[in-house]
Amino acid sequence: MLEREFQYYKDHEADLVRRFEGKYIGIVGDQVVGPFDTEIEAYTILKEKYGLGHFLLQHVIPDSENRTQRYYSRVAFR
């Protein structure tokens, strides 16, 4: 799930950092959506347009080897 989108980011990271450093982008397949100034803005717009699980939300920063990954779920514990 979303391997294609993350691979696209890794393959194009240098260009994406040059164009969008510090911003947030969405990746759907091999299409870049954005940029967005904040993570919440990006998440809200991407979720509404593409639905959960159909986009990669990526903070565009140099050096992907030191990246932290976060996963979100709609699971609720009671």
ABEGO torsion letter per residue (X at the ends): XGAAAAAAAAAAAAAAAAAABGBBBBBBEABBBOBBABAAAAAAAAAAAAEBGABBBBBBBBGAAABBBBBBBABBBX
